[in-house]
């Protein structure tokens, strides 16, 4: 029996890594192949990256590349159909909400191959987000739904999914961050790009904050980005901030003449372990990333989400995340609460215990083997 594990972008590999480890650990589990669609290709995605994750190199690299949403989705569908036709798997597992998730789900379903969606049922109810469309379409045709939080179970039930297809298993992203944090405790971190900056703050007895911004709604509009930057500049007057900058974000900083002030240090994009080493000890993380909302909740790091909505409400209801929106006054208010020690005391949600992948493999093994 054979499962295709599909990943299209670097964060997807963080999610399939625990599943790979769980499949490898179970003698009766189906065989698997890691399929990298090449939706996002990063030259740093090399042997060291996969060694960090504890998983083998992808079995197939499709090299889909960029283009518009339609172009990229079409290229992935064509390549994945050829692959599934040449060597037909017994199931296709997709993760998250990128274009590869959507494309490979459609191809598999049209070939009558069962589809498992990990991180199913999340909803922002914001149809301006491409990810929301990908989530909705993927869930409309999936056979098995692996769910991270209670809200996702309710969404799937309202959409007519049967209870026996919905599996509340916890979160593979949390499996991975706990695994990597444990490895980091035994690693030499001195070579990481931002380690010297972090050590300088700690040696001076200073707390620090970490910023990430990449969503088009925040960084592609000059007025919105300028307002957010103003809030960050004010926070940085009280707390040094470091900002690993997404390439599109950096281009817009220059294009719009964004002034972040002298206390915001810009850094390049970070490798997974280097970035984890940076944010895990931060006083606050300010972000518009979905995954980082969950990872900070897993490690109990205060997080201010700079978005008007979130498809991960458990991080707000139970975790260490607050949803501030994009109004500078609200961002400042929430950040200053945290700095005064008045921020919320979150907890790690139910089943976010590092064993979600084991539960997923249990279900898949039973379903595929009948």
Secondary structure, 3 states (H helix, E strand, C coil): CEEEEEECCHHHHHHHHHHHHHHHHCCCCCEEEEEECCCCCCCCCCHHHHHHHCCCCCCEECCCCCCCHHHHHHHHHHHHHHHHHHCCCCEEEEECCCHHHHHHHHHHHHCCCEEEEECCCCCCCCCCCHHHHHHHHHHHHCCEEEECCHHHHHHHHHCCCCHHHEEECCCHHHHHHHHHHHHHCCCCCCCCCCHHHHHHHHHCCCCEEEEECCCHHHHCCHHHHHHHHHHHHHHHCCCEEEEECCHHHHHHHHHHCCCCCCCEEEECCCCHHHHHHHHCCCCEEEECCHHHHHHHHHHCCCEEECCCCCCCCHHHHCCCEEECCCCHHHHHHHHHHHHCCCCCCCCCCCCCCCCHHHHHHHHHHHHHHC
